[in-house]
Amino acid sequence: MDYLLKKYCPRLEFDSYEDFVDNFDIKIPENFNFAYDVVDEWAAVEPEKVALVWCNDDGEERTFTFSDIARLSDQCANALTALGVTKGSVVLLVLGQRWEYWVIATALFKIGAVLIPGTTQLTKKDLAYRANAADIEMVICQDNDYVIEQVEAACAEAPSITNTIVVAGQRDGWRIFDELLAEAPTTWERPTGSRATTNDDTLMIYFTSGTTGNPKMVRHNHTHPLGHIITARYWQQVRENTLHLSVSDSGWAKFGWGKIYGQWICGAGVFAYDMASFVPTNLLQKIQDYKLTTFCVPPTMYRFMLQEDVARYDLSSVQNFTTAGEPLNAEVTRQWKELTGHTIREGFGQTESVVLIATWPWVTPRAGSMGKPAALYNIRLLAEDGAYAPDGEEGEICVTGLSKQWPPGLFVGYCHDEERTAQVFSDHRYNLGDVAWCDSDGYYTFVGRNDDVIKCSGYRIGPFEVESALIEHPAVVECAVTGAPDSLRGLVVKATVVLASGWTGDETLTRELQSHVKKTTAPYKYPRIVEFVDELPKTISGKIRRNEIRRASEDAS
């Protein structure tokens, strides 16, 4: 067991969190390539090991072994090179959770091309911006009317795009993926010399969600997948020959966290549910039917699943529940443990990284806390005065000590933006721009993005604490707390609330929610403004767009 992990990690088992931090290490080989050194390696030593179980809402289902992925990616690599894709070519994939993503991504890594994942929600403007910023040469997308329409409109403004390929369908003027694959040779040799990849070559570029300004181009090199050993093995706790589910569109960085890299290095199978839309009961049914072992979804999905009768479903196969993407409210944790017997283990990181802070196997989860820092990542909090914040005081989360070691999985800069890169990498540390505080036991609690912290009447109010208080009220499914302009106080706390079924947003409920917050947290933090909405604005990666709510408040003032 753990054949591949043992190649990269001298030691896998640890007695305590302190032992993990002091002694865990990842050995990075020369010229590591995920496609050859993980996918093809598993295909060679265990050809029938399950790599991917895929299904959708139309009743389709397919299971792929590592030998299947290796063979199909060889064919795909031949097909793409015949169209002019070479080492360094930039290719955009807009494939949702189609099974072809895993094949095409592996093929691109074999060629040494640069992968840019894109969500199916991207607009013409988004696509044209990405194409021109990154010199995208090829777009491969699923047969979806909206996606096709947006890509075709963007191509008129993006001269670098010379090839478009459609998956699972056919369109006029588009090359058909199935035909290209069927016609391609089945043998592919690992390139050598100048055509081979090096560790520092660009593996992929993520465009961030863009909560402020244009999305940044986050560059990861070929060692990035190795960093996700920490994500998969020690936070999600995946094990060889089990099935792991992370819910994520392939256009999100969370897909890399939970649906390919660390899981395959660990020898686990990935379960992919290509859902047309999120229906909580359908997801609960999949856990039961496929006997999933490890499971990760955003906090919002846990909140909506808790609106259903969770007890009707047999979730006993799941050994570890995790979440990331937004802070997890303590009330959600409490309710989930009451129903399943398991505490949800939170993980924190960015598009720019692997998991940085989490509730590891040796760390007892504390409601409302993210947990403790990952091994290999020296996390410190930077106070406003430039010194490191003491326990109990807020500071910006930083990865420090970069002059001594560059942790595997951490991005290597923003493409074509040396100024922004220099801003976040200074004094041998990377400043995430997220605010947290740490208690005397080493547990970190998220406060908010630096831009999200509300400064009201001399107080600094973190939105997450107020949101967590509101979530405890049975009327609230989810909410966003922001600052709103006020002529007297400058800013006041505003809560934008999505209500549970059966509740009515009126003055009576507003006063009840305000009173609830005053009793749950410091009274000065209560929301003086409460707005009820049907849904919250979110980024394409599912994060709440607090800046959009703030702008609406400013425009209305």
Disulfide bonds with the S-S distance in Angstrom:
none
